[in-house]
Amino acid sequence: MMSFKAFQNWINKSRKGEKLSYYRGYIADPTIQRIAPTNDRVRVDKFRRQVMNAYDDDLVTLVQRKHGALDYEYIAIRKNALTPKEVEKVRIGTLAKVINGVSK
């Protein structure tokens, strides 16, 4: 799983159409995934909410590719580029949503 900061940096720098594989496994319940199972549900859930916030903010399209039982590749596809002002606004807004546990 990538870090919050790495995902945010990708959002800030990526261009329309660029793809990012941001998670591999079973994001709904990472304890039962076949690849690198983890008991850190809080961290995975916080990251999942960050990705969903980017989707809710119309920054990405989310797709997944099934590789096997409980083995999915989660991919974000960038929708549009941001201006420098928008980058700062999204960074602050997304961070606030994650910290406050807000998810649309």
MODELLER restraints for C-alpha pairs under 7 A, 6 or more apart:
rsr = mdl.restraints
at = mdl.atoms
rsr.add(forms.Gaussian(group=physical.xy_distance, feature=features.Distance(at['CA:1:A'], at['CA:22:A']), mean=6.49, stdev=0.5))
rsr.add(forms.Gaussian(group=physical.xy_distance, feature=features.Distance(at['CA:1:A'], at['CA:23:A']), mean=5.18, stdev=0.5))
rsr.add(forms.Gaussian(group=physical.xy_distance, feature=features.Distance(at['CA:2:A'], at['CA:22:A']), mean=6.18, stdev=0.5))
rsr.add(forms.Gaussian(group=physical.xy_distance, feature=features.Distance(at['CA:4:A'], at['CA:47:A']), mean=6.37, stdev=0.5))
rsr.add(forms.Gaussian(group=physical.xy_distance, feature=features.Distance(at['CA:8:A'], at['CA:91:A']), mean=6.97, stdev=0.5))
rsr.add(forms.Gaussian(group=physical.xy_distance, feature=features.Distance(at['CA:12:A'], at['CA:82:A']), mean=6.94, stdev=0.5))
rsr.add(forms.Gaussian(group=physical.xy_distance, feature=features.Distance(at['CA:12:A'], at['CA:87:A']), mean=5.66, stdev=0.5))
rsr.add(forms.Gaussian(group=physical.xy_distance, feature=features.Distance(at['CA:14:A'], at['CA:78:A']), mean=6.79, stdev=0.5))
rsr.add(forms.Gaussian(group=physical.xy_distance, feature=features.Distance(at['CA:14:A'], at['CA:81:A']), mean=6.84, stdev=0.5))
rsr.add(forms.Gaussian(group=physical.xy_distance, feature=features.Distance(at['CA:15:A'], at['CA:78:A']), mean=6.37, stdev=0.5))
rsr.add(forms.Gaussian(group=physical.xy_distance, feature=features.Distance(at['CA:15:A'], at['CA:80:A']), mean=6.29, stdev=0.5))
rsr.add(forms.Gaussian(group=physical.xy_distance, feature=features.Distance(at['CA:15:A'], at['CA:81:A']), mean=5.18, stdev=0.5))
rsr.add(forms.Gaussian(group=physical.xy_distance, feature=features.Distance(at['CA:16:A'], at['CA:78:A']), mean=4.97, stdev=0.5))
rsr.add(forms.Gaussian(group=physical.xy_distance, feature=features.Distance(at['CA:16:A'], at['CA:79:A']), mean=4.93, stdev=0.5))
rsr.add(forms.Gaussian(group=physical.xy_distance, feature=features.Distance(at['CA:16:A'], at['CA:80:A']), mean=4.48, stdev=0.5))
rsr.add(forms.Gaussian(group=physical.xy_distance, feature=features.Distance(at['CA:16:A'], at['CA:81:A']), mean=5.87, stdev=0.5))
rsr.add(forms.Gaussian(group=physical.xy_distance, feature=features.Distance(at['CA:17:A'], at['CA:77:A']), mean=5.82, stdev=0.5))
rsr.add(forms.Gaussian(group=physical.xy_distance, feature=features.Distance(at['CA:17:A'], at['CA:78:A']), mean=5.19, stdev=0.5))
rsr.add(forms.Gaussian(group=physical.xy_distance, feature=features.Distance(at['CA:17:A'], at['CA:79:A']), mean=6.22, stdev=0.5))
rsr.add(forms.Gaussian(group=physical.xy_distance, feature=features.Distance(at['CA:18:A'], at['CA:77:A']), mean=5.66, stdev=0.5))
rsr.add(forms.Gaussian(group=physical.xy_distance, feature=features.Distance(at['CA:18:A'], at['CA:78:A']), mean=5.41, stdev=0.5))
rsr.add(forms.Gaussian(group=physical.xy_distance, feature=features.Distance(at['CA:19:A'], at['CA:75:A']), mean=6.62, stdev=0.5))
rsr.add(forms.Gaussian(group=physical.xy_distance, feature=features.Distance(at['CA:19:A'], at['CA:76:A']), mean=5.67, stdev=0.5))
rsr.add(forms.Gaussian(group=physical.xy_distance, feature=features.Distance(at['CA:19:A'], at['CA:77:A']), mean=4.47, stdev=0.5))
rsr.add(forms.Gaussian(group=physical.xy_distance, feature=features.Distance(at['CA:19:A'], at['CA:78:A']), mean=6.44, stdev=0.5))
rsr.add(forms.Gaussian(group=physical.xy_distance, feature=features.Distance(at['CA:20:A'], at['CA:75:A']), mean=5.44, stdev=0.5))
rsr.add(forms.Gaussian(group=physical.xy_distance, feature=features.Distance(at['CA:20:A'], at['CA:76:A']), mean=5.22, stdev=0.5))
rsr.add(forms.Gaussian(group=physical.xy_distance, feature=features.Distance(at['CA:20:A'], at['CA:77:A']), mean=6.50, stdev=0.5))
rsr.add(forms.Gaussian(group=physical.xy_distance, feature=features.Distance(at['CA:21:A'], at['CA:73:A']), mean=6.67, stdev=0.5))
rsr.add(forms.Gaussian(group=physical.xy_distance, feature=features.Distance(at['CA:21:A'], at['CA:74:A']), mean=5.75, stdev=0.5))
rsr.add(forms.Gaussian(group=physical.xy_distance, feature=features.Distance(at['CA:21:A'], at['CA:75:A']), mean=4.35, stdev=0.5))
rsr.add(forms.Gaussian(group=physical.xy_distance, feature=features.Distance(at['CA:21:A'], at['CA:76:A']), mean=6.50, stdev=0.5))
rsr.add(forms.Gaussian(group=physical.xy_distance, feature=features.Distance(at['CA:22:A'], at['CA:74:A']), mean=5.88, stdev=0.5))
rsr.add(forms.Gaussian(group=physical.xy_distance, feature=features.Distance(at['CA:22:A'], at['CA:75:A']), mean=5.86, stdev=0.5))
rsr.add(forms.Gaussian(group=physical.xy_distance, feature=features.Distance(at['CA:23:A'], at['CA:73:A']), mean=5.96, stdev=0.5))
rsr.add(forms.Gaussian(group=physical.xy_distance, feature=features.Distance(at['CA:23:A'], at['CA:74:A']), mean=5.15, stdev=0.5))
rsr.add(forms.Gaussian(group=physical.xy_distance, feature=features.Distance(at['CA:24:A'], at['CA:71:A']), mean=6.77, stdev=0.5))
rsr.add(forms.Gaussian(group=physical.xy_distance, feature=features.Distance(at['CA:24:A'], at['CA:72:A']), mean=5.58, stdev=0.5))
rsr.add(forms.Gaussian(group=physical.xy_distance, feature=features.Distance(at['CA:24:A'], at['CA:73:A']), mean=4.50, stdev=0.5))
rsr.add(forms.Gaussian(group=physical.xy_distance, feature=features.Distance(at['CA:24:A'], at['CA:74:A']), mean=6.20, stdev=0.5))
rsr.add(forms.Gaussian(group=physical.xy_distance, feature=features.Distance(at['CA:25:A'], at['CA:33:A']), mean=5.34, stdev=0.5))
rsr.add(forms.Gaussian(group=physical.xy_distance, feature=features.Distance(at['CA:25:A'], at['CA:34:A']), mean=6.65, stdev=0.5))
rsr.add(forms.Gaussian(group=physical.xy_distance, feature=features.Distance(at['CA:25:A'], at['CA:35:A']), mean=5.67, stdev=0.5))
rsr.add(forms.Gaussian(group=physical.xy_distance, feature=features.Distance(at['CA:25:A'], at['CA:70:A']), mean=6.32, stdev=0.5))
rsr.add(forms.Gaussian(group=physical.xy_distance, feature=features.Distance(at['CA:25:A'], at['CA:71:A']), mean=4.57, stdev=0.5))
rsr.add(forms.Gaussian(group=physical.xy_distance, feature=features.Distance(at['CA:25:A'], at['CA:72:A']), mean=5.08, stdev=0.5))
rsr.add(forms.Gaussian(group=physical.xy_distance, feature=features.Distance(at['CA:25:A'], at['CA:73:A']), mean=6.55, stdev=0.5))
rsr.add(forms.Gaussian(group=physical.xy_distance, feature=features.Distance(at['CA:26:A'], at['CA:33:A']), mean=5.10, stdev=0.5))
rsr.add(forms.Gaussian(group=physical.xy_distance, feature=features.Distance(at['CA:26:A'], at['CA:70:A']), mean=5.35, stdev=0.5))
rsr.add(forms.Gaussian(group=physical.xy_distance, feature=features.Distance(at['CA:26:A'], at['CA:71:A']), mean=5.86, stdev=0.5))
rsr.add(forms.Gaussian(group=physical.xy_distance, feature=features.Distance(at['CA:26:A'], at['CA:72:A']), mean=5.99, stdev=0.5))
rsr.add(forms.Gaussian(group=physical.xy_distance, feature=features.Distance(at['CA:30:A'], at['CA:37:A']), mean=5.70, stdev=0.5))
rsr.add(forms.Gaussian(group=physical.xy_distance, feature=features.Distance(at['CA:30:A'], at['CA:38:A']), mean=5.69, stdev=0.5))
rsr.add(forms.Gaussian(group=physical.xy_distance, feature=features.Distance(at['CA:30:A'], at['CA:41:A']), mean=6.66, stdev=0.5))
rsr.add(forms.Gaussian(group=physical.xy_distance, feature=features.Distance(at['CA:31:A'], at['CA:37:A']), mean=5.01, stdev=0.5))
rsr.add(forms.Gaussian(group=physical.xy_distance, feature=features.Distance(at['CA:31:A'], at['CA:38:A']), mean=5.02, stdev=0.5))
rsr.add(forms.Gaussian(group=physical.xy_distance, feature=features.Distance(at['CA:31:A'], at['CA:39:A']), mean=5.38, stdev=0.5))
rsr.add(forms.Gaussian(group=physical.xy_distance, feature=features.Distance(at['CA:33:A'], at['CA:70:A']), mean=5.29, stdev=0.5))
rsr.add(forms.Gaussian(group=physical.xy_distance, feature=features.Distance(at['CA:33:A'], at['CA:71:A']), mean=6.52, stdev=0.5))
rsr.add(forms.Gaussian(group=physical.xy_distance, feature=features.Distance(at['CA:34:A'], at['CA:70:A']), mean=6.21, stdev=0.5))
rsr.add(forms.Gaussian(group=physical.xy_distance, feature=features.Distance(at['CA:34:A'], at['CA:71:A']), mean=6.34, stdev=0.5))
rsr.add(forms.Gaussian(group=physical.xy_distance, feature=features.Distance(at['CA:46:A'], at['CA:98:A']), mean=6.48, stdev=0.5))
rsr.add(forms.Gaussian(group=physical.xy_distance, feature=features.Distance(at['CA:49:A'], at['CA:98:A']), mean=6.68, stdev=0.5))
rsr.add(forms.Gaussian(group=physical.xy_distance, feature=features.Distance(at['CA:49:A'], at['CA:103:A']), mean=6.25, stdev=0.5))
rsr.add(forms.Gaussian(group=physical.xy_distance, feature=features.Distance(at['CA:50:A'], at['CA:94:A']), mean=6.66, stdev=0.5))
rsr.add(forms.Gaussian(group=physical.xy_distance, feature=features.Distance(at['CA:50:A'], at['CA:98:A']), mean=6.03, stdev=0.5))
rsr.add(forms.Gaussian(group=physical.xy_distance, feature=features.Distance(at['CA:53:A'], at['CA:94:A']), mean=6.55, stdev=0.5))
rsr.add(forms.Gaussian(group=physical.xy_distance, feature=features.Distance(at['CA:53:A'], at['CA:103:A']), mean=6.59, stdev=0.5))
rsr.add(forms.Gaussian(group=physical.xy_distance, feature=features.Distance(at['CA:54:A'], at['CA:60:A']), mean=6.18, stdev=0.5))
rsr.add(forms.Gaussian(group=physical.xy_distance, feature=features.Distance(at['CA:55:A'], at['CA:61:A']), mean=6.26, stdev=0.5))
rsr.add(forms.Gaussian(group=physical.xy_distance, feature=features.Distance(at['CA:59:A'], at['CA:78:A']), mean=6.15, stdev=0.5))
rsr.add(forms.Gaussian(group=physical.xy_distance, feature=features.Distance(at['CA:59:A'], at['CA:79:A']), mean=5.37, stdev=0.5))
rsr.add(forms.Gaussian(group=physical.xy_distance, feature=features.Distance(at['CA:59:A'], at['CA:80:A']), mean=6.50, stdev=0.5))
rsr.add(forms.Gaussian(group=physical.xy_distance, feature=features.Distance(at['CA:60:A'], at['CA:76:A']), mean=5.89, stdev=0.5))
rsr.add(forms.Gaussian(group=physical.xy_distance, feature=features.Distance(at['CA:60:A'], at['CA:77:A']), mean=5.25, stdev=0.5))
rsr.add(forms.Gaussian(group=physical.xy_distance, feature=features.Distance(at['CA:60:A'], at['CA:78:A']), mean=4.56, stdev=0.5))
rsr.add(forms.Gaussian(group=physical.xy_distance, feature=features.Distance(at['CA:60:A'], at['CA:79:A']), mean=5.04, stdev=0.5))
rsr.add(forms.Gaussian(group=physical.xy_distance, feature=features.Distance(at['CA:61:A'], at['CA:76:A']), mean=5.75, stdev=0.5))
rsr.add(forms.Gaussian(group=physical.xy_distance, feature=features.Distance(at['CA:61:A'], at['CA:77:A']), mean=5.09, stdev=0.5))
rsr.add(forms.Gaussian(group=physical.xy_distance, feature=features.Distance(at['CA:61:A'], at['CA:78:A']), mean=6.59, stdev=0.5))
rsr.add(forms.Gaussian(group=physical.xy_distance, feature=features.Distance(at['CA:61:A'], at['CA:79:A']), mean=6.67, stdev=0.5))
rsr.add(forms.Gaussian(group=physical.xy_distance, feature=features.Distance(at['CA:62:A'], at['CA:75:A']), mean=5.88, stdev=0.5))
rsr.add(forms.Gaussian(group=physical.xy_distance, feature=features.Distance(at['CA:62:A'], at['CA:76:A']), mean=4.76, stdev=0.5))
rsr.add(forms.Gaussian(group=physical.xy_distance, feature=features.Distance(at['CA:62:A'], at['CA:77:A']), mean=6.37, stdev=0.5))
rsr.add(forms.Gaussian(group=physical.xy_distance, feature=features.Distance(at['CA:63:A'], at['CA:74:A']), mean=6.16, stdev=0.5))
rsr.add(forms.Gaussian(group=physical.xy_distance, feature=features.Distance(at['CA:63:A'], at['CA:75:A']), mean=5.29, stdev=0.5))
rsr.add(forms.Gaussian(group=physical.xy_distance, feature=features.Distance(at['CA:63:A'], at['CA:76:A']), mean=6.49, stdev=0.5))
rsr.add(forms.Gaussian(group=physical.xy_distance, feature=features.Distance(at['CA:64:A'], at['CA:72:A']), mean=6.43, stdev=0.5))
rsr.add(forms.Gaussian(group=physical.xy_distance, feature=features.Distance(at['CA:64:A'], at['CA:73:A']), mean=5.45, stdev=0.5))
rsr.add(forms.Gaussian(group=physical.xy_distance, feature=features.Distance(at['CA:64:A'], at['CA:74:A']), mean=4.51, stdev=0.5))
rsr.add(forms.Gaussian(group=physical.xy_distance, feature=features.Distance(at['CA:64:A'], at['CA:75:A']), mean=5.73, stdev=0.5))
rsr.add(forms.Gaussian(group=physical.xy_distance, feature=features.Distance(at['CA:65:A'], at['CA:72:A']), mean=5.57, stdev=0.5))
rsr.add(forms.Gaussian(group=physical.xy_distance, feature=features.Distance(at['CA:65:A'], at['CA:73:A']), mean=5.09, stdev=0.5))
rsr.add(forms.Gaussian(group=physical.xy_distance, feature=features.Distance(at['CA:65:A'], at['CA:74:A']), mean=6.67, stdev=0.5))
rsr.add(forms.Gaussian(group=physical.xy_distance, feature=features.Distance(at['CA:66:A'], at['CA:72:A']), mean=4.54, stdev=0.5))
rsr.add(forms.Gaussian(group=physical.xy_distance, feature=features.Distance(at['CA:66:A'], at['CA:73:A']), mean=6.44, stdev=0.5))
rsr.add(forms.Gaussian(group=physical.xy_distance, feature=features.Distance(at['CA:97:A'], at['CA:103:A']), mean=6.95, stdev=0.5))
